[in-house]
């Protein structure tokens, strides 16, 4: 992804966490930017991984799974792809598979251009 797009999506993601009043607006804008990028580059692993984080952070875990599985199927080696898959799985009927994906994430390096979905292990 273009560094300018990465910076803007990251800024929006951070703004959502910093100011709850901006949550819906900031994450909605981040989602739109990522989807627009994916229209031009549908196989962009970084965009799919970050979109999965945004979707999980907004509680849309089944949608997140679909996007993240695409990234995995395209051969992602990004730790955030696997972390985000695990987060989405923890919040769906695939919870039993999540541990293996958290372990895969721990063995990989996070990409500089991807987002990580929020996960509170004590909340589950």
RAHU-V471525 format. One record per residue. N is the residue number from 0. RES is the residue in one small letter. PSI is psi in radians with two decimals (999 if undefined). OMEGA is omega in whole degrees, -180 to 180 (NA if undefined). NEAR is the number of other C-alpha atoms within 12 Angstrom. Layout:
n & res & psi & omega & near
N & RES & PSI & OMEGA & NEAR
N & RES & PSI & OMEGA & NEAR
This chain:
n & res & psi & omega & near
0 & x & 2.64 & 176 & 28
1 & x & 2.34 & -178 & 18
2 & x & -0.55 & 178 & 14
3 & x & -0.72 & 178 & 13
4 & x & -0.77 & 178 & 26
5 & x & -0.80 & -179 & 26
6 & x & -0.73 & -179 & 21
7 & x & -0.75 & 178 & 25
8 & x & -0.74 & 178 & 36
9 & x & -0.73 & 179 & 32
10 & x & -0.77 & 179 & 23
11 & x & -0.73 & 179 & 31
12 & x & -0.79 & 179 & 38
13 & x & -0.70 & 180 & 24
14 & x & -0.67 & 179 & 22
15 & x & -0.73 & -179 & 25
16 & x & -0.56 & -178 & 22
17 & x & -0.61 & -175 & 14
18 & x & 1.76 & -179 & 16
19 & x & -0.45 & 178 & 15
20 & x & -0.40 & 180 & 12
21 & x & -0.05 & -172 & 19
22 & x & -1.10 & -174 & 22
23 & x & -0.77 & -179 & 22
24 & x & -0.84 & -176 & 19
25 & x & -0.81 & -179 & 28
26 & x & -0.57 & 176 & 38
27 & x & -0.73 & 178 & 23
28 & x & -0.73 & 177 & 26
29 & x & -0.77 & 179 & 37
30 & x & -0.80 & -180 & 36
31 & x & -0.77 & 179 & 23
32 & x & -0.76 & 180 & 30
33 & x & -0.72 & 179 & 42
34 & x & -0.67 & 177 & 28
35 & x & -0.75 & 178 & 19
36 & x & -0.72 & -179 & 26
37 & x & -0.40 & 174 & 25
38 & x & -0.68 & 180 & 14
39 & x & -0.61 & -179 & 13
40 & x & 1.37 & -174 & 16
41 & x & -0.31 & -179 & 20
42 & x & 0.41 & 180 & 25
43 & x & 1.85 & -177 & 30
44 & x & -0.71 & -180 & 35
45 & x & -0.77 & 180 & 42
46 & x & -0.72 & 178 & 47
47 & x & -0.72 & 180 & 47
48 & x & -0.80 & 180 & 51
49 & x & -0.66 & 177 & 52
50 & x & -0.70 & 177 & 52
51 & x & -0.69 & 178 & 47
52 & x & -0.81 & -180 & 44
53 & x & -0.77 & -180 & 47
54 & x & -0.73 & 177 & 40
55 & x & -0.75 & -179 & 37
56 & x & -0.38 & 177 & 35
57 & x & 0.16 & 176 & 28
58 & x & 0.19 & -179 & 24
59 & x & 1.14 & -171 & 23
60 & x & -0.61 & 178 & 32
61 & x & -0.70 & 176 & 28
62 & x & -0.71 & 178 & 27
63 & x & -0.78 & 179 & 38
64 & x & -0.75 & -178 & 39
65 & x & -0.81 & -179 & 25
66 & x & -0.73 & -179 & 38
67 & x & -0.59 & 176 & 47
68 & x & -0.60 & 175 & 30
69 & x & -0.79 & 179 & 27
70 & x & -0.76 & 178 & 33
71 & x & -0.78 & -180 & 30
72 & x & -0.45 & 178 & 19
73 & x & 0.01 & 175 & 19
74 & x & 0.47 & -180 & 19
75 & x & 2.40 & 173 & 31
76 & x & 0.14 & -176 & 25
77 & x & 2.22 & 178 & 34
78 & x & -0.62 & -178 & 35
79 & x & -0.53 & 175 & 43
80 & x & -0.83 & -176 & 49
81 & x & -0.65 & 175 & 48
82 & x & -0.83 & -178 & 45
83 & x & -0.64 & 174 & 49
84 & x & -0.78 & -180 & 51
85 & x & -0.75 & 179 & 42
86 & x & -0.82 & 179 & 44
87 & x & -0.72 & 179 & 45
88 & x & -0.68 & 180 & 35
89 & x & -0.39 & -176 & 32
90 & x & 0.29 & 178 & 31
91 & x & -3.01 & 179 & 22
92 & x & -0.07 & -179 & 15
93 & x & 0.34 & -177 & 19
94 & x & -0.66 & -178 & 21
95 & x & -0.37 & 180 & 16
96 & x & -0.21 & -171 & 21
97 & x & -0.73 & -176 & 27
98 & x & -0.77 & 179 & 22
99 & x & -0.61 & 179 & 20
100 & x & -0.62 & 173 & 30
101 & x & -0.68 & 178 & 27
102 & x & -0.71 & 176 & 19
103 & x & -0.74 & 180 & 25
104 & x & -0.70 & -178 & 27
105 & x & -0.40 & -179 & 20
106 & x & 0.04 & -177 & 16
107 & x & 2.94 & 177 & 18
108 & x & 2.40 & 176 & 19
109 & x & 2.43 & 177 & 24
110 & x & 2.54 & -180 & 24
111 & x & -0.39 & -175 & 20
112 & x & 0.36 & -178 & 31
113 & x & 2.74 & 178 & 42
114 & x & 2.69 & 175 & 42
115 & x & 2.24 & 178 & 39
116 & x & 2.57 & 178 & 38
117 & x & 2.44 & 175 & 30
118 & x & 2.23 & 175 & 24
119 & x & 1.82 & -178 & 12
120 & x & -0.43 & 179 & 13
121 & x & -0.26 & 179 & 5
122 & x & -0.09 & -178 & 9
123 & x & 999 & NA & 12
